């Protein structure tokens, strides 16, 4: 009798835990996003003896019912990546000078930097994130972005023009995500303002990279 009762309790407890795929379906996000949230401690999760993650179904349902910020941030990430891809396709088709000057290695590096920046925006919109560290990383991304464009011999105005197009995409996506989530006006404006703060750091990083390159070139000429 005691063993039967223990087994029954065990079945009841394990029924609340679901697979990664099932958790993705419940929240409507992809696997990489769910893993990132789990690693950040935003979800109740444990690993099976085989190393597979199991997620608390009740925790997931609570998020769906009451925590729109996570879904809004992920929606913005997905929309932004899609729009950036279209923007790069248009630049390639139209033969934009800033795009045609890039090597395939340059383009791949910019895609990776852009993908990380989109992730940072989503994390920054989560009030529980460490925003100071994210601002520092945005500045570093701007520096890396600038160095890639310097390597492609793009002048600073062209580099800023390319970044402005990316930033417009971020702004448009933020507004779209806020509208889809039916956020109150004050929260939507706050989200846009937060994205602008991150964007400013990236732009400062680009400018710093060009300034450093210019100073280095000047030193070389003196030698």
C-alpha positions, 0 to 999 in steps of 0.5 A: 500500500505504501509503495503504491501510494508513493508511485501515485504521488510520483506520477502526479509530480512528474505530470507537471514537467514537460519536454523542451518541445512542449514548453516551446509550444506552450510559450510560443517561442523557439528552443534557443530562446527557451534555453536562454531563459532557463539558463538565466533562471527565469523558468523552473527546470530540472535535468533528467538523468539523461541530461534532458531538460524538463520544464514546469507546466504550471510555471509556463502557464503562469507566464502565459497568463500573466507575464507578457514581457517575456513574450513581447521581448521574444516577439520583437527579436523574431520580427527584427531578425526577419526585417534585417534579413529583408533589409540586407536582401534589398541592399544586395539587390539594389547594389548599395555601396555599403553592402557591395564593399563588404566581403562575405566574412564581413557580412557574416560577422555583421549578421552575428553582431546584429543577432546578438544585439537583437537578443540584448534588446530583448533582455534589456526590456526585461526589468530583471536584466542587468542593464548596466552590463547590457549597455556595456556590451552594446557599446562593445558591439558598436565598436566591433561593428565599426571595425568591420566596416573600417576593414571594408574601407567604408567611410564613417558617413556610409557606416552611420547610414548603414547603421541608421537603417538597422536602427529604424528596423529596431524602432519599427519592430518595437512599435509592432511588438508593443501593438501586438501585445496591446501594451498601454501607451506609456509602456510602449513609449518606455520600450521605444525609449529603452531601445533608443538608449541601447542604440545610442551606445552602439552608435557611440561604439562605432564612432569610437572605432573610427576615431581610434582608427583615424588616430592610428593612421595619423600615428603611422603617417608620423612614423 
